[in-house]
């Protein structure tokens, strides 16, 4: 089984649309369209679980950069959360203004 990431989806893309597009290349185990937890609206990407790696590779080769619902979609192998690069190296930003050092507070009198 191989998990694929599909990006730049139109808001109106449905599970049926994605199943139809990917089923040409192999058995689709599951389709998970990611939605905003507050609004419930689609966030523009989904994950597709394909039954075998060969079909998944064929789907990537054929569908990456193709048109689905009027948008050019991005298709590649999904990476586990731990493998994704973080913009700040996984560290929290300090906040405050640039150049401002966070040390012991000076008393104000």
N, C-alpha and C positions, 0 to 999 in steps of 0.2 A: 504494500500500500504506500502511496506517495501523496503528500499534501502539497497543493499548489496555491500560490497567492495570485489573485486577480485584482488589479488596480485600475483606477480611472473609470469605474463603472458609472453609468448613468443612474440617477436616482430611481428611475422607473424599472431598472433591471430586476427580474424576478428569478426565483429558484428554477422555475421551468425554463426560462431563457438560457440560464447557465448550463443546466443539465443537457438541454438540446445541443448547445454548442460543443460541449466537451464529450458527450456520449459518442460522437463520431469517431473518437480516438481510443475509446476503451470504456470499461464499466465505471460509472460514477457512483461511489459509495455514499458520499454526503456533500451537501452544499450548505455553506454557512455564510450568509450575507450579514456583515457587521453593521449594527445599528447604533445610533447615539442613545445612551441610556436615559437621558433626560427627555429627548423629544420623540424617540422611537423611529426617527428618519434614518434611511440608509446613509452610511458614511462614505460610500464610493468605493468600497473594496470588499472582497469576499475570499473565502478559502474553499477549495474544492479538494475532496479526497478521492483519488483515483485508485482503482483496485490493483493495478500493476504499474511498475516503473516504466515499462516500455511504452504503454499508452500515454502515461504522463509526459514523457519526453517528446512524443509525437505531438501532443496537445500544445506543449510549450513552443515547439518549433513552428507549428502551424498558426497558432492563435496570438502569439506575442506580436504586438504592433498591428493587429487586425481590427476591423471595425465591428463593434457590437452596440446596437442601439444608437448609432450616430456618434460614438466616441471611440477613439483609438485606445484599446485596452493594453495593459501590461500584464504579462503572464510569466511567472517564474516559480522555481521551487521555493516553498515557504521555509523560512528559517525558524528554529525554535527561539523563544524569547531570549534565552541566555546568550545566543549567538549574535543577536542584532547589535549593531554599533549604537552607542548613545552619543548624542551631540556634545555632551560635556564630560565624556570619559567615565560616566557613572557617578560622578561626584555632584553633590548639591551646590548650587551657586550660593554665594555668601549674601547676596542682596545688598542693599545700600547703593550709594553712588560710587562710580569708578574712582579709584585712588583713595577711597576712604578705608582706613585700616580698622579692624575690629580688635581692640585691646580693652584693657580695663577702663571702665568709665571714669571720667574725671568728675569730681564733685562740682556742682553748679551753685555758687553763692554770690 
